[in-house]
Structure formats: structure tokens, C-alpha cells
Amino acid sequence: MRNRIEIPKGIYGITGDNFSKGRDNYFCVEEMIKGGIKIIQYRAKTKTTREKVKEVKTIRELCKKHGVVFIVNDNIDLALLVDADGVHVGQDDMHPDDVRKLVGNDKIIGLSTHSPEQGMEAYKNLNVDYIGVGPIFPTTTKDTTPVGIEYLEYAVENLHLPFVAIGGIKAHNIDDIISKGAQHVCLVSEIVGADSIVEMTKSLQEKFKEYKTSDNYKL
């Protein structure tokens, strides 16, 4: 019996301490929550395991306090340790079927995809709850070839499961993404690197309200 939490629509927040102007991940998450974000993914590529453990425990409690969905990137052990709401893996990480065996049926599993083929495989054959679609544009957060708007359009039309548009998305081009039908959008450096994370987040969340009447976009 599946009883998983739904992926909140709007901005999908991800930590990125390489872009946060020296501010720690806890501070950034706290500010994102103040700005209205309802889902946070903890991603820390350069920290030691002990640093991650210490940080993920405090951020998990913060998210739980405010009713924010908490996802851990890659580190399934950390997700299990803090009873996170879910885990997000990439194409080269543990297979989603094996992840499911570890985390159980009540946890969210997200999977990064970079092509229509990977997206359709996830939709038809993999036990995942949502996928990442991207990187849409060139990005400094990952060394991956951009997939462009075309894959986003394909996902809207053909992949009937939640997806998060990600990669190189900024305040100046997010309208192009939302207007295509994306209901979940991630910006990393644009948010954690903003002078005011709260104000940036609020302004980005407002963008979704402008497209409520779109034929493709249904809140």
C-alpha cells in the first residue's frame, strides 16, 4: 500500500554551499522556507560524511518543524538515518529498484533524467515518484550537457508523472519554463546566491500564479 507524500508544486529548493556566499546550508534552508518553499533537497558534494551527518540532522528537524518535505540527494544512509521523506538519485547511482528495497514503499524516490529515453524508462518501468528533467540550460552546478527546452516539452506531453525542471534556470528565464507547463522548478545558485534568499524565493513563487490559467499548467 503506497502512502507517499506528494511533491509540492512551485519552487523545489536545493542546497548549494558552493554558491551561497559563505552562508551555511542551514541558514539557506531557513531562508528558503521563510520565502515559501515547501520542498528541500539536501545536496552537499564537498563535505565529509561527519559534516553531512551533523548538518542533515539539523536541517531535517527544521523542515519537520515547518511541514516542509525533505529529500536527501544520493546518500541513502543519511536519508534513513534522519527518516527523511525521500531520496534523490542520479543515473549512475544505485538503481531505483534497489533504493526502494532499502527505503520502503512510503518514501519518495526521485531520479535525474537527461533525455526522453531516460524519462520514458522512468515513467514506464521504474518505481519512482518524480524525475528531474534537465539540465535545461548550461549550469555551473553540474557538468552535464544541456538538454534544452525540447526535453521539457516532451516531458509535459508524454511523461505522466511529476517532474522537476532543473539546470541553468534563473529569474530572467523561469517564465519560459513555467509557461511550457512545468509545475515544479528548481533554481540553485539563483536562490542560495541571492542577497536576500527570502525575497528571491517569494518573487519566484509568485511567477507560478501568473500561469494558473494556462492550458498546459494546472495547479
C-alpha positions, 0 to 999 in steps of 0.5 A: 500500500503506497502512502507517499507524500506528494511533491509540492508544486512551485519552487523545489529548493536545493542546497548549494554551499558552493554558491551561497556566499559563505552562508551555511546550508542551514541558514539557506534552508531557513531562508528558503522556507521563510520565502515559501518553499515547501520542498528541500533537497539536501545536496552537499558534494564537498563535505565529509560524511561527519559534516553531512551527518551533523548538518542533515540532522539539523536541517531535517528537524527544521523542515519537520518543524515547518511541514516542509518535505525533505529529500536527501540527494544520493546518500541513502544512509543519511536519508534513513538515518534522519527518516527523511521523506525521500531520496534523490538519485542520479543515473549512475547511482544505485538503481531505483529498484534497489533504493526502494528495497532499502527505503520502503514503499512510503518514501519518495524516490526521485531520479535525474533524467537527461533525455526522453529515453531516460524519462520514458524508462522512468515513467514506464518501468521504474518505481519512482515518484518524480524525475528531474528533467534537465539540465535545461540550460548550461549550469555551473552546478553540474557538468552535464550537457544541456538538454534544452527546452525540447526535453521539457516539452516532451516531458509535459506531453508524454511523461505522466508523472511529476517532474522537476525542471532543473539546470541553468534556470534563473529569474530572467528565464523561469517564465519560459519554463513555467509557461511550457507547463512545468509545475515544479522548478528548481533554481540553485545558485539563483536562490542560495546566491541571492542577497536576500534568499527570502525575497528571491524565493517569494518573487519566484513563487509568485511567477507560478500564479501568473500561469494558473490559467494556462492550458498546459499548467494546472495547479 
